[in-house]
Structure formats: C-alpha cells, structure tokens
Amino acid sequence: MLSFADVRVFESSEERLSRCVFCGKGIVVLPDDRRQGACFDCLSLSVPGPVPCPECGNEIPGEARAAGCPSCGWFALGE
C-alpha cells in the first residue's frame, strides 16, 4: 500500500465544483485532473471505441489508434 500526502492545491474555491460534460452530474475537479470534465461513470465515453484494422481486420483499441495496428503494423499516414 502506498501512503503519501496529496500536495495538489486549488487556486480558488470555484475551481473545485463542476458538472460532468456528458451527464451533468456534479463532480469535484482536482488540480491536474485527467478526466477532462467527465465523471467516473461517463469516463469510458471519452475514449473512442475500437475500430477494425483495414489490413488484417483485427480490432485496434480506441486509445491506441494513433499507434496503428498492434497485429500487422498497419499505420494510417495522413488518412
């Protein structure tokens, strides 16, 4: 188990409370938050879904689209 203090601080109290950009649920936004305004329930909506590779047909995970197909090495150049 890791045990360390959270050293993030708010600039002002207005920055803490926000609404989810997908469902509108109230959320607390922390400094350096990487959820991009989504609540944890909607966080998976902010990641694109998998797509089939045009070369081999295997699925490319949404978060790995920029890296190309892990199976055959296909990479979209300027598409």
URRALIN-V180835 format. One record per backbone hydrogen bond with DSSP energy under -0.5 kcal/mol. NH is the residue of the N-H (numbers start at 0). CO is the residue of the C=O. Records with the same first field share a line. If there is no record, write none. Layout:
BEGIN
NH=CO ; CO
END
This chain:
BEGIN
6=4
14=11
15=12
16=12
17=26
19=24
20=36
23=19
26=17
28=15 ; 26
29=27
32=29
37=34
42=38
44=41
45=41 ; 42
46=43
47=45
50=59
52=57
56=52
59=50
60=58
63=60
64=61
66=63
67=63 ; 64
68=73
72=68
76=74
77=75
END
